[in-house]
Amino acid sequence: MSNIYTEIQKRILVLDGAMGTMLQEYKFTEEDFRGERFKDYPTPLKGNNDLLSITQPEAVKEVHRKYFVAGADIVETNTFSGTTIAMADYQMEDLVYELNYESAKIAKEVAEEFNAKEPHKPRFVAGSIGPTNRTASMSPDVNDPGYRAVTFDELRIAYKQQTEALLDGGADLLLVETVFDTLNAKAALFAIEEVKEERQIDVPIMVSGTITDASGRTLSGQTAEAFLVSISHLPLLSVGFNCALGANLLQPHLESVAPKTDFAVSAHPNAGLPNAFGEYDETPEEMREQIEEYFKKNLINIIGGCCGTTPKHISVIAEAASKYQPRKVAI
């Protein structure tokens, strides 16, 4: 099968859109989240989207399928919160390996379906590695600036388990995404390098940071350029940004990074900024218009959508992407 390094030279690759947005449309109840297996579980489970890979696998498969039909080259596994650290909220730390393994397996099965039908357009599975709900470089306690809710080593161990399970389940590449604290990301990248070394394998790695507000910085205080510098010592497939901002507000940060790296550049912005109800209103056409500026300015190699995006958004973005050449990368 063709590898992603070959494909990224040929065209702008399309990443999927939001998994959470799509799963919300199913309006799953607490009982649906629990399924038969967890019906007597001691904690509330509604909202634990990663668990749906075990209790509602057909729905997760259907979401992946819709994104591939819309034109995605890469889908992300349903594992954004798939670490022991994030799963502690649901007392499900023991399930982490299974959650990641099953999520990767589901996504891979759908990718193989499409690869069999359309071998000329290979589909890939990116193991989604989220930021966890703790930060290693800042204190959550305003009265104790030296306190940390998590250590680098705790993060490294958690990310290593997630990485192993995603690869065992069939992920083709790994996406360390929505990075708000670069120290967390470094723990994930360190863990991935450990697994690569132990298994004597090479795995393409995408890293995607998130600029949290108008200051143009990540939550831990880095500019887009500083973020790039702090992860550029590793052999990455791509570096980029996702979430937090809509496509037009993200553009200046892509412009500051794209000329300064030989890596591929990725972006998967939100469908605009959330409204008063926390919902995203930007239509596929509005989003396409903004993203087309990325293509015209030759900023991008991988494009997709984050919060609020659906297969309709991905479909028009994929159509626009097909008309442009990818940014040149030194691979």
Kinemage of the C-alpha trace (Angstrom):
@kinemage 1
@onewidth
@group {chain A} dominant
@subgroup {mainchain}
@vectorlist {calphas} color= white
{ca met a 1} P 0.000 0.000 0.000
{ca ser a 2} L 1.136 3.514 -0.778
{ca asn a 3} L 2.636 5.344 2.166
{ca ile a 4} L 1.659 8.779 3.384
{ca tyr a 5} L 5.054 10.295 2.558
{ca thr a 6} L 4.423 9.534 -1.120
{ca glu a 7} L 0.852 10.810 -1.081
{ca ile a 8} L 1.700 14.092 0.642
{ca gln a 9} L 4.015 14.985 -2.257
{ca lys a 10} L 1.197 14.462 -4.756
{ca arg a 11} L -1.704 16.423 -3.324
{ca ile a 12} L -3.143 18.311 -0.376
{ca leu a 13} L -4.349 15.584 1.973
{ca val a 14} L -7.725 15.927 3.645
{ca leu a 15} L -8.240 15.123 7.303
{ca asp a 16} L -11.705 14.366 8.693
{ca gly a 17} L -13.938 16.720 10.705
{ca ala a 18} L -15.277 16.581 14.243
{ca met a 19} L -16.065 13.204 15.800
{ca gly a 20} L -17.851 14.720 18.825
{ca thr a 21} L -20.120 16.908 16.675
{ca met a 22} L -21.224 13.846 14.703
{ca leu a 23} L -21.732 11.598 17.738
{ca gln a 24} L -23.904 14.265 19.380
{ca glu a 25} L -26.355 13.888 16.498
{ca tyr a 26} L -27.148 10.353 17.687
{ca lys a 27} L -28.469 11.817 20.982
{ca phe a 28} L -27.163 8.844 22.929
{ca thr a 29} L -28.594 8.437 26.438
{ca glu a 30} L -26.773 7.299 29.563
{ca glu a 31} L -28.050 3.771 28.787
{ca asp a 32} L -26.631 3.934 25.247
{ca phe a 33} L -23.217 4.948 26.587
{ca arg a 34} L -23.307 2.081 29.102
{ca gly a 35} L -24.542 -0.665 26.832
{ca glu a 36} L -25.042 -4.088 28.393
{ca arg a 37} L -21.473 -4.424 29.555
{ca phe a 38} L -21.367 -1.296 31.734
{ca lys a 39} L -25.007 -1.113 32.809
{ca asp a 40} L -24.113 -1.310 36.499
{ca tyr a 41} L -20.983 0.840 36.328
{ca pro a 42} L -20.643 3.000 39.467
{ca thr a 43} L -20.017 6.361 37.723
{ca pro a 44} L -22.070 8.318 35.134
{ca leu a 45} L -20.708 7.546 31.658
{ca lys a 46} L -22.676 9.871 29.366
{ca gly a 47} L -20.232 12.173 27.603
{ca asn a 48} L -17.397 9.629 27.510
{ca asn a 49} L -17.259 9.586 23.710
{ca asp a 50} L -14.232 7.279 23.585
{ca leu a 51} L -16.294 4.573 25.301
{ca leu a 52} L -18.680 4.502 22.326
{ca ser a 53} L -16.001 2.596 20.381
{ca ile a 54} L -16.888 -0.322 22.679
{ca thr a 55} L -20.593 0.241 23.383
{ca gln a 56} L -21.729 1.773 20.039
{ca pro a 57} L -19.067 0.684 17.520
{ca glu a 58} L -21.431 0.841 14.541
{ca ala a 59} L -22.083 4.545 15.128
{ca val a 60} L -18.350 5.278 15.291
{ca lys a 61} L -17.816 3.256 12.101
{ca glu a 62} L -20.578 5.166 10.383
{ca val a 63} L -18.958 8.512 11.245
{ca his a 64} L -15.622 7.360 9.780
{ca arg a 65} L -17.431 6.122 6.679
{ca lys a 66} L -19.198 9.462 6.175
{ca tyr a 67} L -15.904 11.340 6.323
{ca phe a 68} L -14.232 9.021 3.816
{ca val a 69} L -17.229 9.395 1.482
{ca ala a 70} L -16.909 13.196 1.880
{ca gly a 71} L -13.346 12.995 0.563
{ca ala a 72} L -11.142 12.540 3.629
{ca asp a 73} L -7.793 10.833 3.096
{ca ile a 74} L -7.165 10.497 6.836
{ca val a 75} L -9.610 9.777 9.670
{ca glu a 76} L -8.769 10.188 13.333
{ca thr a 77} L -9.450 7.454 15.854
{ca asn a 78} L -12.109 8.111 18.500
{ca thr a 79} L -9.460 8.391 21.239
{ca phe a 80} L -9.111 12.083 22.088
{ca ser a 81} L -9.377 11.298 25.820
{ca gly a 82} L -7.776 7.869 25.612
{ca thr a 83} L -5.262 8.107 28.458
{ca thr a 84} L -5.428 6.873 32.041
{ca ile a 85} L -5.156 10.543 33.086
{ca ala a 86} L -8.274 11.662 31.196
{ca met a 87} L -10.197 8.416 31.859
{ca ala a 88} L -9.748 8.853 35.633
{ca asp a 89} L -12.803 11.156 35.415
{ca tyr a 90} L -14.895 8.051 34.680
{ca gln a 91} L -12.866 5.609 36.802
{ca met a 92} L -12.030 3.767 33.585
{ca glu a 93} L -8.236 3.760 33.689
{ca asp a 94} L -8.195 -0.036 33.308
{ca leu a 95} L -10.014 0.184 29.981
{ca val a 96} L -7.531 2.486 28.262
{ca tyr a 97} L -5.697 -0.154 26.234
{ca glu a 98} L -8.952 -1.688 25.010
{ca leu a 99} L -10.500 1.693 24.146
{ca asn a 100} L -7.545 2.704 21.990
{ca tyr a 101} L -7.133 -0.718 20.414
{ca glu a 102} L -10.823 -1.004 19.482
{ca ser a 103} L -10.992 2.584 18.190
{ca ala a 104} L -7.992 2.039 15.914
{ca lys a 105} L -9.340 -1.320 14.758
{ca ile a 106} L -12.737 0.178 13.855
{ca ala a 107} L -11.181 3.042 11.892
{ca lys a 108} L -8.772 0.681 10.130
{ca glu a 109} L -11.590 -1.655 9.067
{ca val a 110} L -13.398 1.267 7.411
{ca ala a 111} L -10.179 2.517 5.786
{ca glu a 112} L -9.551 -0.975 4.356
{ca glu a 113} L -13.081 -1.028 2.894
{ca phe a 114} L -12.315 2.159 0.967
{ca asn a 115} L -8.799 1.059 0.016
{ca ala a 116} L -10.247 -2.097 -1.527
{ca lys a 117} L -12.788 -0.066 -3.533
{ca glu a 118} L -10.479 2.818 -4.492
{ca pro a 119} L -6.856 1.652 -4.415
{ca his a 120} L -5.794 4.757 -6.362
{ca lys a 121} L -6.776 6.959 -3.370
{ca pro a 122} L -5.259 5.374 -0.252
{ca arg a 123} L -6.962 6.104 3.092
{ca phe a 124} L -5.070 6.379 6.371
{ca val a 125} L -5.879 6.148 10.071
{ca ala a 126} L -4.379 8.697 12.461
{ca gly a 127} L -4.265 7.664 16.108
{ca ser a 128} L -5.664 10.713 17.928
{ca ile a 129} L -3.635 11.607 21.032
{ca gly a 130} L -5.290 14.440 22.954
{ca pro a 131} L -3.734 16.819 25.480
{ca thr a 132} L -5.327 15.263 28.632
{ca asn a 133} L -7.170 17.490 31.101
{ca arg a 134} L -4.047 18.440 33.054
{ca thr a 135} L -1.102 20.690 32.314
{ca ala a 136} L 2.507 19.864 33.208
{ca ser a 137} L 3.953 23.360 32.943
{ca met a 138} L 1.437 25.433 34.916
{ca ser a 139} L -0.207 25.265 38.328
{ca pro a 140} L -3.980 24.805 38.504
{ca asp a 141} L -3.848 26.451 41.939
{ca val a 142} L -3.527 30.232 41.834
{ca asn a 143} L -2.300 30.234 45.455
{ca asp a 144} L 0.494 27.745 44.774
{ca pro a 145} L 2.333 28.561 41.531
{ca gly a 146} L 4.829 25.724 42.055
{ca tyr a 147} L 2.173 23.006 42.253
{ca arg a 148} L 1.653 20.634 39.313
{ca ala a 149} L -1.366 18.355 38.870
{ca val a 150} L 0.673 15.931 36.745
{ca thr a 151} L 4.344 15.130 36.155
{ca phe a 152} L 6.196 14.624 32.889
{ca asp a 153} L 6.779 11.003 33.805
{ca glu a 154} L 3.112 10.336 34.564
{ca leu a 155} L 2.228 11.774 31.169
{ca arg a 156} L 4.947 9.773 29.414
{ca ile a 157} L 3.712 6.493 30.915
{ca ala a 158} L 0.085 7.259 30.036
{ca tyr a 159} L 0.939 8.283 26.471
{ca lys a 160} L 3.111 5.233 25.963
{ca gln a 161} L 0.206 2.920 26.793
{ca gln a 162} L -2.054 4.844 24.414
{ca thr a 163} L 0.547 4.759 21.630
{ca glu a 164} L 1.086 0.998 21.924
{ca ala a 165} L -2.650 0.286 21.800
{ca leu a 166} L -3.245 2.584 18.807
{ca leu a 167} L -0.440 0.926 16.843
{ca asp a 168} L -1.595 -2.564 17.834
{ca gly a 169} L -5.086 -1.676 16.601
{ca gly a 170} L -3.759 -0.635 13.180
{ca ala a 171} L -3.158 3.145 13.223
{ca asp a 172} L -0.968 4.221 10.275
{ca leu a 173} L 0.250 7.423 11.886
{ca leu a 174} L -0.048 9.270 15.191
{ca leu a 175} L -1.553 12.722 15.690
{ca val a 176} L -0.551 14.562 18.866
{ca glu a 177} L -3.237 17.221 18.734
{ca thr a 178} L -4.837 20.234 20.391
{ca val a 179} L -1.553 20.916 22.173
{ca phe a 180} L -2.116 23.697 24.705
{ca asp a 181} L 0.953 22.836 26.794
{ca thr a 182} L 4.104 21.923 24.872
{ca leu a 183} L 5.477 20.022 27.868
{ca asn a 184} L 2.522 17.625 27.618
{ca ala a 185} L 3.234 17.227 23.909
{ca lys a 186} L 6.909 16.557 24.593
{ca ala a 187} L 5.885 13.763 26.984
{ca ala a 188} L 3.723 12.250 24.223
{ca leu a 189} L 6.500 12.576 21.650
{ca phe a 190} L 9.049 11.090 24.058
{ca ala a 191} L 6.717 8.120 24.638
{ca ile a 192} L 6.230 7.631 20.885
{ca glu a 193} L 9.998 7.662 20.318
{ca glu a 194} L 10.368 5.027 23.068
{ca val a 195} L 7.814 2.765 21.386
{ca lys a 196} L 9.441 3.265 17.970
{ca glu a 197} L 12.812 2.299 19.404
{ca glu a 198} L 11.520 -0.730 21.308
{ca arg a 199} L 9.593 -2.049 18.300
{ca gln a 200} L 12.214 -1.026 15.741
{ca ile a 201} L 9.574 0.709 13.641
{ca asp a 202} L 9.084 4.088 12.031
{ca val a 203} L 5.748 5.860 12.480
{ca pro a 204} L 4.717 9.127 10.816
{ca ile a 205} L 3.890 11.730 13.477
{ca met a 206} L 1.688 14.807 13.142
{ca val a 207} L 1.789 17.487 15.848
{ca ser a 208} L -0.972 20.067 16.039
{ca gly a 209} L -0.994 22.900 18.549
{ca thr a 210} L -3.848 25.156 19.547
{ca ile a 211} L -3.697 28.944 19.757
{ca thr a 212} L -6.139 29.758 22.522
{ca asp a 213} L -6.952 33.452 22.115
{ca ala a 214} L -6.252 36.742 20.343
{ca ser a 215} L -2.783 36.968 21.919
{ca gly a 216} L -1.694 34.397 19.337
{ca arg a 217} L -0.206 32.087 21.953
{ca thr a 218} L -0.796 28.596 23.261
{ca leu a 219} L -2.160 28.290 26.797
{ca ser a 220} L 1.374 27.730 28.114
{ca gly a 221} L 2.468 31.005 26.501
{ca gln a 222} L 4.209 30.104 23.238
{ca thr a 223} L 3.795 31.899 19.942
{ca ala a 224} L 3.232 29.731 16.856
{ca glu a 225} L 6.889 30.119 15.898
{ca ala a 226} L 8.160 29.200 19.382
{ca phe a 227} L 5.923 26.137 19.344
{ca leu a 228} L 7.450 25.065 16.026
{ca val a 229} L 11.005 25.523 17.311
{ca ser a 230} L 10.341 23.553 20.492
{ca ile a 231} L 9.243 20.388 18.643
{ca ser a 232} L 11.440 20.597 15.526
{ca his a 233} L 14.199 18.389 16.944
{ca leu a 234} L 12.054 15.324 16.122
{ca pro a 235} L 11.458 13.687 12.744
{ca leu a 236} L 7.839 14.773 12.179
{ca leu a 237} L 5.535 14.316 9.205
{ca ser a 238} L 3.751 17.587 9.915
{ca val a 239} L 3.301 20.477 12.290
{ca gly a 240} L 0.236 22.676 12.433
{ca phe a 241} L -2.713 24.004 14.396
{ca asn a 242} L -6.258 22.994 15.196
{ca cys a 243} L -9.290 23.955 17.272
{ca ala a 244} L -9.736 27.190 19.294
{ca leu a 245} L -9.995 29.567 16.317
{ca gly a 246} L -11.915 29.661 13.069
{ca ala a 247} L -10.096 29.388 9.750
{ca asn a 248} L -9.584 33.128 9.139
{ca leu a 249} L -8.127 33.761 12.614
{ca leu a 250} L -5.802 30.789 12.262
{ca gln a 251} L -4.289 31.995 8.992
{ca pro a 252} L -1.668 34.422 10.408
{ca his a 253} L -0.249 31.633 12.580
{ca leu a 254} L 0.063 29.300 9.597
{ca glu a 255} L 1.739 32.134 7.698
{ca ser a 256} L 4.325 32.527 10.456
{ca val a 257} L 5.136 28.783 10.534
{ca ala a 258} L 4.944 27.629 6.894
{ca pro a 259} L 8.045 29.512 5.595
{ca lys a 260} L 10.145 28.352 8.545
{ca thr a 261} L 9.789 24.569 8.377
{ca asp a 262} L 10.592 21.692 6.051
{ca phe a 263} L 7.840 19.621 7.667
{ca ala a 264} L 4.418 19.407 6.081
{ca val a 265} L 1.954 21.937 7.526
{ca ser a 266} L -1.513 20.937 8.738
{ca ala a 267} L -4.598 22.810 9.893
{ca his a 268} L -7.978 21.691 11.137
{ca pro a 269} L -9.800 24.798 12.383
{ca asn a 270} L -13.212 25.015 14.038
{ca ala a 271} L -16.321 26.033 12.114
{ca gly a 272} L -15.854 29.603 13.320
{ca leu a 273} L -16.091 30.688 16.943
{ca pro a 274} L -18.776 29.240 19.236
{ca asn a 275} L -21.987 31.239 19.676
{ca ala a 276} L -23.638 32.029 23.040
{ca phe a 277} L -24.854 28.412 23.247
{ca gly a 278} L -21.435 26.933 22.561
{ca glu a 279} L -22.492 25.889 19.053
{ca tyr a 280} L -20.666 26.496 15.776
{ca asp a 281} L -22.558 28.310 13.042
{ca glu a 282} L -20.140 28.611 10.151
{ca thr a 283} L -21.514 26.999 7.018
{ca pro a 284} L -19.420 24.709 4.802
{ca glu a 285} L -19.318 27.433 2.117
{ca glu a 286} L -18.149 30.128 4.562
{ca met a 287} L -15.440 27.850 5.847
{ca arg a 288} L -14.347 26.844 2.359
{ca glu a 289} L -13.940 30.477 1.337
{ca gln a 290} L -11.579 31.148 4.244
{ca ile a 291} L -9.612 27.919 3.801
{ca glu a 292} L -9.159 28.587 0.106
{ca glu a 293} L -6.901 31.478 1.168
{ca tyr a 294} L -4.539 28.872 2.715
{ca phe a 295} L -4.326 27.115 -0.641
{ca lys a 296} L -3.817 30.327 -2.626
{ca lys a 297} L -0.962 31.326 -0.321
{ca asn a 298} L 0.590 27.851 -0.516
{ca leu a 299} L 0.540 27.356 3.260
{ca ile a 300} L -0.779 23.846 3.626
{ca asn a 301} L -0.278 20.114 3.052
{ca ile a 302} L -3.012 18.633 5.252
{ca ile a 303} L -6.404 20.266 5.818
{ca gly a 304} L -9.420 19.202 7.878
{ca gly a 305} L -11.936 20.440 10.424
{ca cys a 306} L -12.267 20.519 14.202
{ca cys a 307} L -15.227 21.478 16.447
{ca gly a 308} L -18.513 22.005 14.643
{ca thr a 309} L -17.375 20.561 11.311
{ca thr a 310} L -19.306 17.789 9.581
{ca pro a 311} L -18.930 15.689 6.415
{ca lys a 312} L -20.586 18.574 4.501
{ca his a 313} L -17.759 20.890 5.564
{ca ile a 314} L -15.125 18.288 4.661
{ca ser a 315} L -16.750 17.642 1.286
{ca val a 316} L -16.487 21.270 0.097
{ca ile a 317} L -13.014 21.682 1.623
{ca ala a 318} L -11.834 18.501 -0.173
{ca glu a 319} L -13.268 19.768 -3.443
{ca ala a 320} L -11.417 23.083 -3.051
{ca ala a 321} L -8.180 21.319 -2.036
{ca ser a 322} L -8.233 19.184 -5.187
{ca lys a 323} L -7.727 22.290 -7.321
{ca tyr a 324} L -4.447 23.322 -5.713
{ca gln a 325} L -0.924 21.993 -5.482
{ca pro a 326} L 0.410 21.076 -2.025
{ca arg a 327} L 3.112 23.149 -0.391
{ca lys a 328} L 6.534 21.648 -1.176
{ca val a 329} L 8.067 19.564 1.626
{ca ala a 330} L 11.516 18.096 2.083
{ca ile a 331} L 10.783 14.436 2.824
